[in-house]
Amino acid sequence: MARLPFGVSRFDGQIGGGAPSGSVVLLAGSAGAGAREFLYTSTVFNGMLKDDPELFDLHYGDLDPGVEPPAEVHYVSFSASRGDVSREITFSMDNEIVASGLSGVTFADLSAEYFQLSPVPREWYADDPRSLAELGNTTDRRGVIQAFADYLDEHAADSLVVVDSLTDLVGDQQRERSWADVVYLLKGLRKATREWDGLILIHLSRDAITDTEFGELMACVDGTVQFGWETGGNERVRTMFVQEFRGVLSQLEEEDIVRFETEIHEAGFDVSNVRKIR
């Protein structure tokens, strides 16, 4: 089975070069613990691999044998523009790396569908100059989940798609209906991704849902990577562990790897130490 790189070199090196193709992976963590930075790093380095292989080699190194770069890299946001996301990424990564990496990324902003039934003024999130009356007469009234599905149908094959963020969907005011929609969405996405043969990374704020809901989501995806904080002495350390992952967790268990200590520097998210059972 082919593998696609996450774009985090030391982590990829521990799991055979990347994720098995056809995988949906949930990146879940508390605020500032590294889940979002992992998502950003995956986006930038896979975009760089496509558009600037020399800079990629300088900061990442060589891909493992059997690893196939994604045909395309897509960043899907439900509530932010490309400019917003670009600025956010530059807060944690070097400007040159970000500029090079994002030049190879296609951005999808689903704000219009996400906010269309909310009380948020349209001019805050859309550039469309049409009036509300004109919009009411249009036949294009897709919900945000339908817009997301349509985008994936067109672009996800053989590609890396990063999704920022599932938290936007689970925080909907119509919680009961929205939660069922999210669960069905992930179940369907997992099935479709097998055919697309790409890699889908989905960010989730762990604090936004209950333990039971988190368990439901984990059952709908191929892999779950959790990010958190540990305190020891006078230091707080970011950590990452693979809770479950088809085709990956078994490799970590064979090496007795239980947890990764992580850091965030100018080249993005990275693994600083590998913890093993002693």
N, C-alpha and C positions, 0 to 999 in steps of 0.2 A: 504494500500500500504506500502510495506517495505521501510525502509530508510537506507541509507549507510552514515556513519560518514564522515564529512569533515576532522576531526582530529584536529579541532580548538575548544577546549572544550566549551568556553563561547559562541561562535557563535552557535555551535551545540545545546547547551542547550536552546537557544532562538527560535529555529526553529523545535522543536520536535525531536531532536537527529541527524539530518543530512538531506541530500537531498533525495527526492523520487527516488527510483530505476528507471532506464531507463531514466535518465536525462543527457543532455549535457549542461555544464555550462561554460560560457565565463568569464574569470578573466581578466579584462582590467584595466590598470592603467598607469600613467606616471612613469618615472624612479624613483626608490627608494621609491615609495609610498606604497609598500607592496604586490602587486599582485604576484610577483615572490616568495616572502617569504611565502605567503599563499600557493602557489603551493608546495614549498619545505616542509612546515610543514605538509600538507596533505599527501604527499608521505611518509615522515619519520614516522609519527605517525600511519598511516595505516599499514606500513611495520612492525612497532614495535608491533602493536596489533596482528599481525599474528605470529611474531617470538619471542617476549619478552613481554608477557602480564603483568608481574609484573612491569616492568619499565613503560609500558604504563599506568597502574593503578596509579603509583606514580606521573606521570606528567600530566595525563589527567583526571583520575577518572573513574567512572563507565559509561558504555554506557546507554543511555535511553532505557526504555522498547520498544520493537518493532524494535530496530535498529539491523541490521545484518551486521557483518563485511564482507568486500569483500573477495571472495574466493582467489583472487590473486591481487597483486599490480604491475602495469606496468608503467614504465617511458619511454616515447617515445621522442627522440630528433632527429631533422632533421640535426643538424650541430655540435653536441658536443658528446664526448665520455663519458662513465661512470665516468672515472677518472676526467675529466674536471668538470662534474656536482657535483661529490662528494666534490671536493675541493671548489667549489663555495658555496655549502650548509654549509660547515664548517666555512665559513666566518661569518655566521649569527646564527649558532646553536652550542651547546656544542658537542665536538667530540664524547663523549660516546653515546649521544643520536643519533647522525648521524650514527655512526657505527652500533648500534643496529637496528635502523630503516631500513637502507639501506640493511641489510643482508636479509630482507624479500621482497626485491623489485627486479623484473626482468627488466633489462635495454635493450632498443632497440635503437641502433644507426643507423640512416638511412643516414649517411653522404655520403656513396658511391653513393646512388641514387640521393641525393640532389646535389652533386658537379659534377656528372659525365659529364655533358655537359658544365661545366664552364671552364674558363681558369686556375683554381686553380690546381697546380701540384698534381697528384694523391698521391704521397708519403706524402703529408701534411695531408691527411684525411683518408687514407686506409692502412691496413696492407697487402693487397693482393699483392704478389710479381709478378703477371703476367704482361707482357708487354702490352702496349697499342694495339699492333697488335693482341695479343692473346685475349684481351678484346673485340676488334672489331669483332672477329669471334664468340663470345659467343652469345647464343640465349637469355640470361637473360639480357634484356635491359629495365627493368621496370623503369618507372618514379617514382618520390618520392611519388606522391599521390597514385599510384597503390601499391607501397611497403607498404605504411601506411595502406591502406585498407586491404591488405593481412594479415598484422600483426593483425589488429583488428578482422578480421574474425576468426582468430585462437585463440585469447587470450582474447577478451573483455567480453565474457559471464560471468556474475556474478562478474565482477572484477572492480576495480578502475583503470582507465587509465589516466595518466596525460600527457599532450602534451605540449612540450616546443620547439618551440613556433610557433603559427600561424603567427607571424611576419615574420618568415623566408619565408613563402610561399607568403605573400602579397608583399614582397619586391623583388620579381623576376623581372629581367630586361624585360621580355616579359609580361609587366604589364597587357595589355588588356586581353590576353588569360588566364593568371594566375589568374586574379581577378574572372573571370567567373568560373574557375575551383574551386576556394576556396569556392565560394557561393554554387555551386552544391555539393561540398564535405560536407559542413556543413548540407545542407538539407538532403542529403542521410544518413549522420551520425546520425542525429536526428531520422530518421525513423528506422534505424538499431538498435539503442540503445534501443528502446522499446522492441525489441525481445531479445537483449542480457541481459537486466535487470540489467545492471551494472551502473557505473557512469563515465562519461568522463569529465575531467577538462581541459580546453584549455586556455593557457596564451596568451595574446595579448598586445603589447605595444600600448597604446591608441594614442600616438603621430604619429604612423606610417600610419594612415589612416584618411580620411576626416570624417566629421560628417555624411554625406550621406552614405558613405561606412559602417560606424559603425552601422548605423540604419539597413542596409541590413543584416549585420551579426547578430544583435540582433534578427531579425525576423526568423533566421534560427536555433536558439537554445532555450532551455527550460528556461534558466536563465542567467542573466547577473549581475555580481557583479563588481562594479567600485571602484577603489582605487585612492585616491588623497591626496593633501596637503591643509591644511587650515592654515592661518596665523592670529593669534590674539595677539595683544600686542607684546611681544618680543619672542613669541614661534611659532614654526611651528609644527602642529599636523597632523599625518597621520589619514585619515578617510576612512571608507568603507561604501558603501550603496548598497542595493539590488535594482537595477533599475526595474527588472522584474524577476519573477521566479515562474513557475508553482508549486503550492502546498506549497510555502514558503512565498511569498510576502503577502498573505492574513493573515497569522499568525502574521507577523510583524505589519501590519496595525491594526489588532485587539488590539495589545498591544501599539499602537501609537508610535512605534519605527520608527524613521526617519533616523538615522545614527549611526554608531559605531565609536568611537575613538579607535585607535589601537596602538599597540606597537610591537617592535621586541626585544626579549631577548634571553637568552641562550637556551630556549626551543622552540624557533621559533616565529611564528606570533601569536598574541593574541589580544583579545578585552580588552581594558582598561576601557572603559566607554560606556554606552548605552544612547544615546540621545532620548528623547521622546518629543512629542508635549506637550507644557505646556499651 
